[in-house]
Amino acid sequence: MEFPNPAEGIDEIYVVTDGTVTLRMEPPRPEIRDEAQADLAREAERIQAEDEAKRKRKELIESMNTRPFWHYCEVCGRKEFTTAGDAYDSGWDYPPQIGHFGLLSPRTCGNCSIVDTLFMKINAPGRVPIVVQSELTPAELITWRRIKAEPESLLVEEAGQGDEKG
């Protein structure tokens, strides 16, 4: 037996047994069909909105290869508004050239080592590599929150972060 989908407009099912036709469903209720169609329309809108958000995010991430954005050294506090290519050429360890936006990895300028980064603290020998926010210093918490919100967080300057170089 095939079960009806009210959104398709099927509102009655009959069964033929030994030549006798029997209605096997409640009388039609158009409100059920209307509700199902409305649910499907809302779901289609939600999926379309999600797809659009994914497309915009992908475009933003791709644009980060050519547009200038804020680079913050988590070790010395230096900040620079520059493109990814220029930052890479200057020695910065920063996405998208090194690592990925939104994933924990070192964020350093060309003069600092990754040894003092949040990445190294979290990945220290003997530790489970999980960020526990209550164990972070205020500076590490700022870094962690910025990384989680990348790349959008790099498009707006943070107040009180080192000295401006760009």
Salt bridges, closest charged atoms under 4 A:
GLU26 OE1 - ARG29 NH1 3.05
GLU31 OE2 - ARG29 NE 3.19
ASP34 OD1 - ARG33 NH2 3.20
ASP39 OD1 - ARG42 NH2 2.14
GLU43 OE2 - ARG46 NH2 2.51
GLU50 OE2 - ARG46 NH1 2.30
GLU52 OE2 - ARG55 NH2 2.27
GLU59 OE2 - ARG55 NH1 2.38
GLU80 OE1 - ARG78 NH2 2.50
GLU135 OE1 - ARG127 NH1 3.65
GLU140 OE1 - LYS121 NZ 2.75
GLU150 OE1 - ARG107 NH2 2.53
GLU152 OE2 - ARG57 NH1 2.84
GLU157 OE2 - LYS79 NZ 2.22
GLU158 OE2 - ARG146 NE 2.93
ASP163 OD2 - LYS165 NZ 2.82
